[in-house]
Amino acid sequence: MSDINYWEPENLTDAVSILADRADQVRALAGGTDLLVKMKKGLTNWKGIVNLKGLTELKGFIYEGQTISIGALTQISALIDNPLLSLHFPALVDAARSLGTPQVRNLATVGGNLCNASPAADVALVLLMYEARLLIMGPNGSRQVSIQEFYVGPGQTVLQQGEILTAIEIDLPPLNSKGVFFKHGKRKSHEIALVNVAVLLTPHPGRKQIAQARIAVGSVASTQLRIKDAEDSLTNSLATLSAFEQAAELVKEAVNPIDDVRSTASYRKQMVGVLTRRALVEAWGEEL
Ligand SMILES: Cc1cc2nc3c(=O)[nH]c(=O)nc-3n(C[C@H](O)[C@H](O)[C@H](O)COP(=O)(O)OP(=O)(O)OC[C@H]3O[C@@H](n4cnc5c(N)ncnc54)[C@H](O)[C@@H]3O)c2cc1C
């Protein structure tokens, strides 16, 4: 760590140009809860870090009509403290609450959770379910990508050298919908997910049929996934336990987990089905 160059730019333009000018050698630093751990373990050969903490314009929330924009440098703890997010995006608040410890949540940022591109990331998974749009600034100006286009592989995103994620936009879900986030780890708290699931169900008026279903799953493939076949199986169908069980089976068929130090692939496959069924039942919220 001692030979590392360090910059603290005061604005976005300077941050972009420092990152862009030094090719592959430097990395952006937000909360540092992923980046510094990797550097201390010697898993990187980066020559410098660009601390984004001075870019205060990338922190906080902006509400405009039906859309909430979350600055990329907003701390995870700020999601928990936000009453409007609790009202409209409870699954996002639950994911934030499940991330690490209070100390980690006070440092870790929403943008860092996305840009680290871990298949297990909790807040990023719920943002996938809420169909977030990601705003990016780079040497060639700004661009926007959908969260589904953002990931290329584990630890890899479409971000080019010099590009910084600036904000995350999410639209308010239908008022009668309910989002749910479930996470399964080895311990009850302070645990990276062995499997995580985020679902949203919107009923038709009359509440017997499902108008829309969204299912996102994590830690069961090289990137986090939306499971379209399972979503389609529920759309316009009656909300029954067997419909939810069938959707959970389709999720199990679609995923491709690996064995690693934390779990086996077969256990993850089994658990993603269990968690999906439970999340769908919880999101429907009535006797079936
Ligand atoms: C003890 C501990 C427990 C944890 N528990 C959990 C958990 O339960 N769930 C979970 O999901 N994660 C967990 N994490 C991982 C980590 O805290 C989160 O992924 C966090 O959100 C990362 O944010 P950060 O601001 O610290 O990112 P950093 O470490 O600063 O950055 C992570 C990566 O993203 C890049 N980056 C960051 N911000 C930007 C930006 N705006 N534009 C472009 N690139 C950017 C960096 O260059 C780096 O490559 C844990 C970490 C620790 C140390």
The ligand as an SDF file (V2000), in Angstrom:
LIG
                    3D

 53 58  0  0  0  0  0  0  0  0999 V2000
  -17.0800   -6.5090    6.6530 C   0  0  0  0  0  0  0  0  0  0  0  0
  -17.7820   -6.3130    5.3370 C   0  0  0  0  0  0  0  0  0  0  0  0
  -19.0820   -6.7780    5.1830 C   0  0  0  0  0  0  0  0  0  0  0  0
  -19.7580   -6.6210    3.9730 C   0  0  0  0  0  0  0  0  0  0  0  0
  -21.0370   -7.0890    3.8600 N   0  0  0  0  0  0  0  0  0  0  0  0
  -21.7040   -6.9420    2.6980 C   0  0  0  0  0  0  0  0  0  0  0  0
  -23.0510   -7.4120    2.5730 C   0  0  0  0  0  0  0  0  0  0  0  0
  -23.6520   -7.9540    3.4990 O   0  0  0  0  0  0  0  0  0  0  0  0
  -23.6670   -7.2300    1.3630 N   0  0  0  0  0  0  0  0  0  0  0  0
  -23.0550   -6.6070    0.3040 C   0  0  0  0  0  0  0  0  0  0  0  0
  -23.6790   -6.4640   -0.7600 O   0  0  0  0  0  0  0  0  0  0  0  0
  -21.7750   -6.1680    0.3980 N   0  0  0  0  0  0  0  0  0  0  0  0
  -21.0920   -6.3090    1.5590 C   0  0  0  0  0  0  0  0  0  0  0  0
  -19.7970   -5.8700    1.6650 N   0  0  0  0  0  0  0  0  0  0  0  0
  -19.1560   -5.2850    0.4870 C   0  0  0  0  0  0  0  0  0  0  0  0
  -19.1620   -3.7450    0.4030 C   0  0  0  0  0  0  0  0  0  0  0  0
  -19.3380   -3.1440    1.6690 O   0  0  0  0  0  0  0  0  0  0  0  0
  -20.2460   -3.2200   -0.5570 C   0  0  0  0  0  0  0  0  0  0  0  0
  -20.1430   -3.8100   -1.8250 O   0  0  0  0  0  0  0  0  0  0  0  0
  -20.2030   -1.6900   -0.6770 C   0  0  0  0  0  0  0  0  0  0  0  0
  -21.4350   -1.2200   -1.1580 O   0  0  0  0  0  0  0  0  0  0  0  0
  -19.0870   -1.1810   -1.5860 C   0  0  0  0  0  0  0  0  0  0  0  0
  -19.1490    0.2390   -1.6080 O   0  0  0  0  0  0  0  0  0  0  0  0
  -17.8650    1.1480   -1.3810 P   0  0  0  0  0  0  0  0  0  0  0  0
  -18.3390    2.5510   -1.4750 O   0  0  0  0  0  0  0  0  0  0  0  0
  -17.1470    0.7790   -0.1480 O   0  0  0  0  0  0  0  0  0  0  0  0
  -17.0160    0.7360   -2.6800 O   0  0  0  0  0  0  0  0  0  0  0  0
  -15.4380    0.8260   -2.8930 P   0  0  0  0  0  0  0  0  0  0  0  0
  -14.7660   -0.2630   -2.1440 O   0  0  0  0  0  0  0  0  0  0  0  0
  -14.9530    2.2080   -2.6940 O   0  0  0  0  0  0  0  0  0  0  0  0
  -15.4050    0.5100   -4.4700 O   0  0  0  0  0  0  0  0  0  0  0  0
  -15.7830   -0.7590   -4.9710 C   0  0  0  0  0  0  0  0  0  0  0  0
  -15.4910   -0.8060   -6.4870 C   0  0  0  0  0  0  0  0  0  0  0  0
  -16.3550    0.0830   -7.1950 O   0  0  0  0  0  0  0  0  0  0  0  0
  -15.6180    1.1230   -7.8530 C   0  0  0  0  0  0  0  0  0  0  0  0
  -16.4090    2.3320   -7.6520 N   0  0  0  0  0  0  0  0  0  0  0  0
  -16.9560    2.7580   -6.4830 C   0  0  0  0  0  0  0  0  0  0  0  0
  -17.7240    3.8460   -6.6970 N   0  0  0  0  0  0  0  0  0  0  0  0
  -17.6440    4.1210   -8.0180 C   0  0  0  0  0  0  0  0  0  0  0  0
  -18.2460    5.1060   -8.8570 C   0  0  0  0  0  0  0  0  0  0  0  0
  -19.1050    6.0240   -8.3860 N   0  0  0  0  0  0  0  0  0  0  0  0
  -17.9480    5.0940  -10.1860 N   0  0  0  0  0  0  0  0  0  0  0  0
  -17.1090    4.1420  -10.6890 C   0  0  0  0  0  0  0  0  0  0  0  0
  -16.5310    3.1730   -9.9580 N   0  0  0  0  0  0  0  0  0  0  0  0
  -16.7960    3.1690   -8.6310 C   0  0  0  0  0  0  0  0  0  0  0  0
  -14.2320    1.1270   -7.2020 C   0  0  0  0  0  0  0  0  0  0  0  0
  -13.2320    1.5870   -8.1030 O   0  0  0  0  0  0  0  0  0  0  0  0
  -14.0780   -0.3350   -6.8400 C   0  0  0  0  0  0  0  0  0  0  0  0
  -13.6370   -1.0580   -7.9670 O   0  0  0  0  0  0  0  0  0  0  0  0
  -19.0960   -6.0020    2.8760 C   0  0  0  0  0  0  0  0  0  0  0  0
  -17.7850   -5.5120    3.0240 C   0  0  0  0  0  0  0  0  0  0  0  0
  -17.1300   -5.6700    4.2400 C   0  0  0  0  0  0  0  0  0  0  0  0
  -15.7230   -5.1380    4.3850 C   0  0  0  0  0  0  0  0  0  0  0  0
  1  2  1  0
  2  3  1  0
  2 52  2  0
  3  4  2  0
  4  5  1  0
  4 50  1  0
  5  6  2  0
  6  7  1  0
  6 13  1  0
  7  8  2  0
  7  9  1  0
  9 10  1  0
 10 11  2  0
 10 12  1  0
 12 13  2  0
 13 14  1  0
 14 15  1  0
 14 50  1  0
 15 16  1  0
 16 17  1  0
 16 18  1  0
 18 19  1  0
 18 20  1  0
 20 21  1  0
 20 22  1  0
 22 23  1  0
 23 24  1  0
 24 25  2  0
 24 26  1  0
 24 27  1  0
 27 28  1  0
 28 29  2  0
 28 30  1  0
 28 31  1  0
 31 32  1  0
 32 33  1  0
 33 34  1  0
 33 48  1  0
 34 35  1  0
 35 36  1  0
 35 46  1  0
 36 37  1  0
 36 45  1  0
 37 38  2  0
 38 39  1  0
 39 40  1  0
 39 45  2  0
 40 41  1  0
 40 42  2  0
 42 43  1  0
 43 44  2  0
 44 45  1  0
 46 47  1  0
 46 48  1  0
 48 49  1  0
 50 51  2  0
 51 52  1  0
 52 53  1  0
M  END
$$$$
